[in-house]
Amino acid sequence: MAENPTIVQVVQEAIDKGARTVEEVHLTVAAMPIQALRSLGAPEEATERAQDVLESSIGTIYDTILAVNRRVADIATGLLDSAQARQQDGP
């Protein structure tokens, strides 16, 4: 069962990378309406503020996803360690 922490790490890293990739796409797509407003001559101060709120909101969501992923990895590691200890102790 020594490979279990490696499995947990691989899954955690895959989720982290996937979440970061989705965040980048999310930011790009969400910025399109703001870019359209800029091209139509919307006040720069307003579009900058909207962009800041957008990035902050999206960033918070993905930071939370990454934090939950880390916590789940910690829990999974603990459970796997406990199972390994029980298995070593025998019936």
N, C-alpha and C positions, 0 to 999 in steps of 0.2 A: 504494500500500500504506500510505499515511499513515493511513488509517482503521483499520488493524489494532489499534494500541494502544487505540483507542476500543472496538473489538469486545471485546478482552480485558477492558477495564474494565467494560463493560456486563455481560458474562458473570459476572465476579467479583462485581460488586454484586448481581446477581440471586441468585447462590448464597449470598452473605452474608445477604441479606434473607430468603431462603427458610429458611436454617439458623436464623436468629434467630426466625422465626415458628414453626418446628417445635420449637425449644427451649422457647418459651413454652407451647406446647400440651403438650409433654412434661412440663414442670414442673407444669402445672395438673392433668394426669391423674395423675401420680405422687403428688401431694399428697393426692389423695382418700382413700386408705386412712389416712393420718395424721390427716386431719380426722375420719374415722369413729372412729378410736381416741380422739381428743379428746372427741368427742360421747358416747362410752361411758365417759368418766371416767378414761382412762389418765393416768398421772402426767405433768404438764406438762414436767418436766425430760426425761423419756424421749422425749416426742413432739417437743420442740424439738431434741433431739440428732438424732433420726431425720430431721427436716426439714433440719437443717444438713448431714448426711451426704448426703442425697438431692440437695440443691441443689448441693453441692460436686461430687458425682460427675457429675451431668448437666452442670454448667457446664464441667467439665474436658473432657468429650466434645465439646461444641460449640465450646469454645475451640480444641481440636485441629482440628476440621473447618475453622474459619475460618483457622487458621494454614496448614493444607495448601492451602486455596484461595488464600491470598496467595502461597504458594510456587509453585503451579502457574501462577498469573498471571505471576509473574516469569519462569518458564521459558518460557511461551508467548510472552511479549514478546521474550525473547532469541532464540528460534527465528525468530520473525517478522522481527525486525530483521536476523538473519543471512540469511534468505531474501531480504529486500529488498536487502541489500548485494550478494549474489550476482547478483541480477537486474540491478542497476545496472551491475555489472562486465561483464555480458554473457558470451557463450559463449567 
